[in-house]
Amino acid sequence: MTVAALLVGVSVGALFAFLRVPIPAPPELPGVVAIVGIYLLDALGL
């Protein structure tokens, strides 16, 4: 499952780079911290 997620992420990243559109991700620290928090909560099973 992790390999599939990596492949999809790389594919989408390449598509965004090819189309020269901005990546739809929060560029600021609070957004990044929120994403990390969601990942950690999921990893802990909460």
C-alpha distance matrix in Angstrom:
0.0 3.8 5.5 5.1 6.3 8.7 9.9 10.7 12.3 14.3 15.4 16.5 18.2 20.0 21.1 22.5 24.3 25.7 27.0 28.3 27.3 26.5 22.9 22.6 22.0 24.6 26.6 28.4 27.8 27.6 24.8 22.8 23.7 22.6 19.1 18.9 20.5 18.0 15.1 17.3 18.3 14.8 14.1 17.5 16.8 19.7
3.8 0.0 3.8 5.4 5.1 6.2 8.6 9.9 10.5 12.3 14.2 15.3 16.3 18.2 19.9 21.0 22.3 24.1 25.7 26.5 25.7 24.6 21.0 21.0 20.0 22.4 24.0 25.8 25.0 25.2 22.6 20.1 21.2 20.6 17.0 16.5 18.5 16.5 13.3 15.4 17.1 14.1 12.9 16.6 16.7 19.5
5.5 3.8 0.0 3.8 5.4 5.0 6.2 8.6 9.8 10.5 12.2 14.2 15.2 16.4 18.3 19.9 20.9 22.3 24.3 25.4 25.0 24.3 21.0 21.6 21.0 23.8 25.1 27.3 26.9 27.5 24.6 22.2 23.7 23.3 19.6 19.3 21.6 19.8 16.6 18.9 20.8 17.8 16.7 20.3 20.5 23.3
5.1 5.4 3.8 0.0 3.8 5.4 5.1 6.2 8.5 9.9 10.5 12.2 14.1 15.3 16.4 18.3 19.9 20.9 22.5 24.0 23.4 23.1 19.8 20.1 20.0 23.1 24.8 27.2 27.2 27.5 24.3 22.3 24.0 23.2 19.4 19.8 22.0 19.6 16.9 19.7 21.1 17.9 17.6 21.2 20.8 23.3
6.3 5.1 5.4 3.8 0.0 3.8 5.5 5.1 6.0 8.6 9.8 10.5 12.0 14.1 15.2 16.4 18.1 19.8 21.0 22.1 21.1 20.3 16.8 16.8 16.5 19.4 21.2 23.5 23.4 23.7 20.5 18.6 20.3 19.4 15.7 16.2 18.5 16.2 13.7 16.8 18.2 15.3 15.3 19.0 18.8 20.9
8.7 6.2 5.0 5.4 3.8 0.0 3.8 5.5 5.1 6.1 8.5 9.9 10.4 12.2 14.2 15.3 16.3 18.1 19.9 20.7 20.2 19.4 16.1 16.9 16.4 19.3 20.5 22.9 22.9 23.7 20.7 18.4 20.4 20.2 16.4 16.6 19.5 17.8 14.9 17.8 19.9 17.4 16.8 20.7 21.1 23.2
9.9 8.6 6.2 5.1 5.5 3.8 0.0 3.8 5.4 5.2 6.1 8.6 9.8 10.5 12.2 14.2 15.2 16.3 18.3 19.7 19.5 19.5 16.5 17.7 17.9 21.2 22.4 25.2 25.6 26.5 23.3 21.2 23.6 23.2 19.4 20.0 22.8 20.9 18.3 21.4 23.3 20.5 20.2 24.0 24.1 26.3
10.7 9.9 8.6 6.2 5.1 5.5 3.8 0.0 3.8 5.5 5.0 6.1 8.4 9.8 10.5 12.2 14.1 15.1 16.4 18.0 17.3 17.3 14.3 14.9 15.6 19.1 20.7 23.6 24.3 24.8 21.4 19.8 22.4 21.5 17.8 19.1 21.7 19.4 17.4 20.8 22.3 19.5 20.0 23.7 23.4 25.2
12.3 10.5 9.8 8.5 6.0 5.1 5.4 3.8 0.0 3.8 5.4 5.2 6.0 8.5 9.9 10.5 12.1 14.1 15.4 16.1 15.3 14.7 11.4 12.3 12.5 15.9 17.2 20.1 20.8 21.6 18.3 16.5 19.2 18.7 15.1 16.3 19.3 17.4 15.5 18.9 20.8 18.5 18.9 22.6 22.9 24.3
14.3 12.3 10.5 9.9 8.6 6.1 5.2 5.5 3.8 0.0 3.8 5.5 5.0 6.1 8.6 9.9 10.4 12.1 14.2 15.0 15.1 14.9 12.2 14.1 14.5 17.8 18.5 21.6 22.5 23.8 20.6 18.7 21.6 21.6 18.0 18.9 22.2 20.7 18.6 21.8 24.0 21.8 21.8 25.6 26.1 27.7
15.4 14.2 12.2 10.5 9.8 8.5 6.1 5.0 5.4 3.8 0.0 3.8 5.4 5.1 6.2 8.7 9.9 10.4 12.3 14.0 14.2 14.9 12.7 14.4 15.7 19.3 20.3 23.6 24.9 26.0 22.6 21.1 24.1 23.7 20.2 21.6 24.6 22.7 20.9 24.4 26.1 23.8 24.1 27.9 28.0 29.5
16.5 15.3 14.2 12.2 10.5 9.9 8.6 6.1 5.2 5.5 3.8 0.0 3.8 5.4 5.0 6.2 8.6 9.7 10.5 12.0 11.3 11.8 9.4 10.8 12.5 16.2 17.5 20.9 22.5 23.3 19.8 18.8 22.0 21.3 18.0 19.9 22.8 20.8 19.6 23.2 24.8 22.7 23.5 27.2 27.1 28.2
18.2 16.3 15.2 14.1 12.0 10.4 9.8 8.4 6.0 5.0 5.4 3.8 0.0 3.8 5.4 5.2 6.2 8.6 9.9 10.3 10.1 10.0 7.7 10.2 11.3 14.8 15.3 18.8 20.4 21.8 18.5 17.2 20.6 20.5 17.4 19.0 22.2 20.9 19.6 23.0 25.0 23.3 23.9 27.5 27.9 28.9
20.0 18.2 16.4 15.3 14.1 12.2 10.5 9.8 8.5 6.1 5.1 5.4 3.8 0.0 3.8 5.5 5.0 6.0 8.6 9.6 10.6 11.7 10.4 13.3 14.8 18.2 18.4 22.0 23.8 25.4 22.2 20.8 24.3 24.3 21.1 22.7 25.9 24.6 23.1 26.4 28.5 26.7 27.1 30.8 31.2 32.4
21.1 19.9 18.3 16.4 15.2 14.2 12.2 10.5 9.9 8.6 6.2 5.0 5.4 3.8 0.0 3.8 5.4 5.0 6.1 8.4 8.9 10.8 10.1 12.4 14.8 18.4 19.0 22.7 24.8 26.0 22.6 21.8 25.4 24.9 21.9 24.0 26.9 25.3 24.2 27.8 29.4 27.5 28.4 32.0 32.0 33.0
22.5 21.0 19.9 18.3 16.4 15.3 14.2 12.2 10.5 9.9 8.7 6.2 5.2 5.5 3.8 0.0 3.8 5.5 5.2 5.9 5.5 7.0 6.6 9.3 11.8 15.2 15.6 19.4 21.8 23.1 19.7 19.3 22.9 22.6 19.9 22.2 25.2 23.8 23.1 26.6 28.3 26.8 27.9 31.4 31.6 32.2
24.3 22.3 20.9 19.9 18.1 16.3 15.2 14.1 12.1 10.4 9.9 8.6 6.2 5.0 5.4 3.8 0.0 3.8 5.5 4.9 6.6 8.1 8.3 11.8 13.7 16.7 16.3 20.0 22.4 24.3 21.3 20.4 24.1 24.3 21.7 23.6 26.8 25.9 24.9 28.2 30.3 28.9 29.6 33.1 33.7 34.4
25.7 24.1 22.3 20.9 19.8 18.1 16.3 15.1 14.1 12.1 10.4 9.7 8.6 6.0 5.0 5.5 3.8 0.0 3.8 5.4 8.1 10.7 11.5 14.5 16.9 20.1 19.8 23.6 26.1 27.8 24.7 24.0 27.7 27.7 25.0 27.0 30.1 28.9 27.9 31.3 33.3 31.6 32.4 36.0 36.3 37.2
27.0 25.7 24.3 22.5 21.0 19.9 18.3 16.4 15.4 14.2 12.3 10.5 9.9 8.6 6.1 5.2 5.5 3.8 0.0 3.8 5.5 9.0 10.5 13.1 16.0 19.1 19.1 22.9 25.7 27.1 23.9 23.8 27.5 27.2 24.8 27.2 30.1 28.7 28.2 31.7 33.3 31.8 33.0 36.5 36.6 37.1
28.3 26.5 25.4 24.0 22.1 20.7 19.7 18.0 16.1 15.0 14.0 12.0 10.3 9.6 8.4 5.9 4.9 5.4 3.8 0.0 3.8 6.7 9.0 12.1 14.6 17.2 16.6 20.3 23.3 25.0 22.1 22.0 25.8 25.8 23.7 26.0 29.0 28.1 27.7 31.1 32.9 31.8 32.9 36.2 36.6 37.0
27.3 25.7 25.0 23.4 21.1 20.2 19.5 17.3 15.3 15.1 14.2 11.3 10.1 10.6 8.9 5.5 6.6 8.1 5.5 3.8 0.0 3.8 6.5 8.8 11.7 14.2 14.2 17.9 21.0 22.2 19.2 19.6 23.3 23.0 21.1 23.8 26.5 25.4 25.5 28.9 30.4 29.4 30.8 34.0 34.3 34.4
26.5 24.6 24.3 23.1 20.3 19.4 19.5 17.3 14.7 14.9 14.9 11.8 10.0 11.7 10.8 7.0 8.1 10.7 9.0 6.7 3.8 0.0 3.8 6.2 8.5 10.6 10.4 14.1 17.2 18.5 15.7 16.0 19.8 19.7 18.0 20.6 23.3 22.6 22.8 26.0 27.6 27.0 28.4 31.4 32.0 31.8
22.9 21.0 21.0 19.8 16.8 16.1 16.5 14.3 11.4 12.2 12.7 9.4 7.7 10.4 10.1 6.6 8.3 11.5 10.5 9.0 6.5 3.8 0.0 3.8 5.6 8.7 9.2 12.9 15.5 16.6 13.4 13.3 17.1 16.8 14.7 17.3 20.1 19.2 19.2 22.5 24.1 23.3 24.7 27.8 28.3 28.3
22.6 21.0 21.6 20.1 16.8 16.9 17.7 14.9 12.3 14.1 14.4 10.8 10.2 13.3 12.4 9.3 11.8 14.5 13.1 12.1 8.8 6.2 3.8 0.0 3.8 6.9 8.9 12.1 14.6 14.9 11.4 12.1 15.6 14.6 12.8 16.0 18.2 17.0 17.6 20.9 22.1 21.4 23.3 26.1 26.3 26.0
22.0 20.0 21.0 20.0 16.5 16.4 17.9 15.6 12.5 14.5 15.7 12.5 11.3 14.8 14.8 11.8 13.7 16.9 16.0 14.6 11.7 8.5 5.6 3.8 0.0 3.8 6.1 9.0 11.1 11.5 8.0 8.4 11.9 11.3 9.6 12.6 14.9 14.2 14.8 17.9 19.3 19.1 20.7 23.4 24.1 23.6
24.6 22.4 23.8 23.1 19.4 19.3 21.2 19.1 15.9 17.8 19.3 16.2 14.8 18.2 18.4 15.2 16.7 20.1 19.1 17.2 14.2 10.6 8.7 6.9 3.8 0.0 3.8 5.6 7.9 8.1 5.1 6.5 9.8 9.5 9.1 11.9 13.8 13.9 15.1 17.7 19.0 19.5 21.2 23.4 24.3 23.4
26.6 24.0 25.1 24.8 21.2 20.5 22.4 20.7 17.2 18.5 20.3 17.5 15.3 18.4 19.0 15.6 16.3 19.8 19.1 16.6 14.2 10.4 9.2 8.9 6.1 3.8 0.0 3.8 6.8 8.7 7.0 7.3 10.7 11.7 11.4 13.4 15.7 16.5 17.3 19.5 21.3 22.0 23.2 25.5 26.8 26.0
28.4 25.8 27.3 27.2 23.5 22.9 25.2 23.6 20.1 21.6 23.6 20.9 18.8 22.0 22.7 19.4 20.0 23.6 22.9 20.3 17.9 14.1 12.9 12.1 9.0 5.6 3.8 0.0 3.8 5.7 5.7 6.6 8.9 10.3 11.2 12.8 14.5 16.0 17.2 18.8 20.5 21.8 23.1 24.8 26.4 25.2
27.8 25.0 26.9 27.2 23.4 22.9 25.6 24.3 20.8 22.5 24.9 22.5 20.4 23.8 24.8 21.8 22.4 26.1 25.7 23.3 21.0 17.2 15.5 14.6 11.1 7.9 6.8 3.8 0.0 3.8 5.5 5.1 6.0 8.5 9.9 10.5 12.1 14.2 15.4 16.3 18.1 19.9 20.8 22.3 24.2 23.0
27.6 25.2 27.5 27.5 23.7 23.7 26.5 24.8 21.6 23.8 26.0 23.3 21.8 25.4 26.0 23.1 24.3 27.8 27.1 25.0 22.2 18.5 16.6 14.9 11.5 8.1 8.7 5.7 3.8 0.0 3.8 5.5 5.1 6.1 8.7 9.9 10.3 12.3 14.3 15.1 16.2 18.3 19.8 20.8 22.4 20.7
24.8 22.6 24.6 24.3 20.5 20.7 23.3 21.4 18.3 20.6 22.6 19.8 18.5 22.2 22.6 19.7 21.3 24.7 23.9 22.1 19.2 15.7 13.4 11.4 8.0 5.1 7.0 5.7 5.5 3.8 0.0 3.8 5.4 5.1 6.4 8.7 9.8 10.7 12.5 14.3 15.4 16.7 18.5 20.1 21.2 19.9
22.8 20.1 22.2 22.3 18.6 18.4 21.2 19.8 16.5 18.7 21.1 18.8 17.2 20.8 21.8 19.3 20.4 24.0 23.8 22.0 19.6 16.0 13.3 12.1 8.4 6.5 7.3 6.6 5.1 5.5 3.8 0.0 3.8 5.4 5.2 6.3 8.6 10.0 10.7 12.4 14.3 15.5 16.5 18.4 20.1 19.3
23.7 21.2 23.7 24.0 20.3 20.4 23.6 22.4 19.2 21.6 24.1 22.0 20.6 24.3 25.4 22.9 24.1 27.7 27.5 25.8 23.3 19.8 17.1 15.6 11.9 9.8 10.7 8.9 6.0 5.1 5.4 3.8 0.0 3.8 5.5 5.1 6.0 8.6 9.8 10.4 12.1 14.1 15.1 16.3 18.2 17.0
22.6 20.6 23.3 23.2 19.4 20.2 23.2 21.5 18.7 21.6 23.7 21.3 20.5 24.3 24.9 22.6 24.3 27.7 27.2 25.8 23.0 19.7 16.8 14.6 11.3 9.5 11.7 10.3 8.5 6.1 5.1 5.4 3.8 0.0 3.8 5.4 5.0 6.2 8.6 9.8 10.5 12.3 14.1 15.3 16.5 14.9
19.1 17.0 19.6 19.4 15.7 16.4 19.4 17.8 15.1 18.0 20.2 18.0 17.4 21.1 21.9 19.9 21.7 25.0 24.8 23.7 21.1 18.0 14.7 12.8 9.6 9.1 11.4 11.2 9.9 8.7 6.4 5.2 5.5 3.8 0.0 3.8 5.4 5.2 6.3 8.7 10.0 10.7 12.3 14.4 15.4 14.7
18.9 16.5 19.3 19.8 16.2 16.6 20.0 19.1 16.3 18.9 21.6 19.9 19.0 22.7 24.0 22.2 23.6 27.0 27.2 26.0 23.8 20.6 17.3 16.0 12.6 11.9 13.4 12.8 10.5 9.9 8.7 6.3 5.1 5.4 3.8 0.0 3.8 5.5 5.1 6.1 8.6 9.8 10.4 12.3 14.2 13.8
20.5 18.5 21.6 22.0 18.5 19.5 22.8 21.7 19.3 22.2 24.6 22.8 22.2 25.9 26.9 25.2 26.8 30.1 30.1 29.0 26.5 23.3 20.1 18.2 14.9 13.8 15.7 14.5 12.1 10.3 9.8 8.6 6.0 5.0 5.4 3.8 0.0 3.8 5.4 5.1 6.1 8.5 9.7 10.5 12.2 11.1
18.0 16.5 19.8 19.6 16.2 17.8 20.9 19.4 17.4 20.7 22.7 20.8 20.9 24.6 25.3 23.8 25.9 28.9 28.7 28.1 25.4 22.6 19.2 17.0 14.2 13.9 16.5 16.0 14.2 12.3 10.7 10.0 8.6 6.2 5.2 5.5 3.8 0.0 3.8 5.5 5.2 6.2 8.6 10.0 10.6 9.6
15.1 13.3 16.6 16.9 13.7 14.9 18.3 17.4 15.5 18.6 20.9 19.6 19.6 23.1 24.2 23.1 24.9 27.9 28.2 27.7 25.5 22.8 19.2 17.6 14.8 15.1 17.3 17.2 15.4 14.3 12.5 10.7 9.8 8.6 6.3 5.1 5.4 3.8 0.0 3.8 5.5 5.1 6.1 8.6 9.8 10.2
17.3 15.4 18.9 19.7 16.8 17.8 21.4 20.8 18.9 21.8 24.4 23.2 23.0 26.4 27.8 26.6 28.2 31.3 31.7 31.1 28.9 26.0 22.5 20.9 17.9 17.7 19.5 18.8 16.3 15.1 14.3 12.4 10.4 9.8 8.7 6.1 5.1 5.5 3.8 0.0 3.8 5.4 4.9 6.1 8.5 8.8
18.3 17.1 20.8 21.1 18.2 19.9 23.3 22.3 20.8 24.0 26.1 24.8 25.0 28.5 29.4 28.3 30.3 33.3 33.3 32.9 30.4 27.6 24.1 22.1 19.3 19.0 21.3 20.5 18.1 16.2 15.4 14.3 12.1 10.5 10.0 8.6 6.1 5.2 5.5 3.8 0.0 3.8 5.4 5.1 6.2 5.3
14.8 14.1 17.8 17.9 15.3 17.4 20.5 19.5 18.5 21.8 23.8 22.7 23.3 26.7 27.5 26.8 28.9 31.6 31.8 31.8 29.4 27.0 23.3 21.4 19.1 19.5 22.0 21.8 19.9 18.3 16.7 15.5 14.1 12.3 10.7 9.8 8.5 6.2 5.1 5.4 3.8 0.0 3.8 5.4 5.0 5.9
14.1 12.9 16.7 17.6 15.3 16.8 20.2 20.0 18.9 21.8 24.1 23.5 23.9 27.1 28.4 27.9 29.6 32.4 33.0 32.9 30.8 28.4 24.7 23.3 20.7 21.2 23.2 23.1 20.8 19.8 18.5 16.5 15.1 14.1 12.3 10.4 9.7 8.6 6.1 4.9 5.4 3.8 0.0 3.8 5.4 7.8
17.5 16.6 20.3 21.2 19.0 20.7 24.0 23.7 22.6 25.6 27.9 27.2 27.5 30.8 32.0 31.4 33.1 36.0 36.5 36.2 34.0 31.4 27.8 26.1 23.4 23.4 25.5 24.8 22.3 20.8 20.1 18.4 16.3 15.3 14.4 12.3 10.5 10.0 8.6 6.1 5.1 5.4 3.8 0.0 3.8 5.6
16.8 16.7 20.5 20.8 18.8 21.1 24.1 23.4 22.9 26.1 28.0 27.1 27.9 31.2 32.0 31.6 33.7 36.3 36.6 36.6 34.3 32.0 28.3 26.3 24.1 24.3 26.8 26.4 24.2 22.4 21.2 20.1 18.2 16.5 15.4 14.2 12.2 10.6 9.8 8.5 6.2 5.0 5.4 3.8 0.0 3.8
19.7 19.5 23.3 23.3 20.9 23.2 26.3 25.2 24.3 27.7 29.5 28.2 28.9 32.4 33.0 32.2 34.4 37.2 37.1 37.0 34.4 31.8 28.3 26.0 23.6 23.4 26.0 25.2 23.0 20.7 19.9 19.3 17.0 14.9 14.7 13.8 11.1 9.6 10.2 8.8 5.3 5.9 7.8 5.6 3.8 0.0
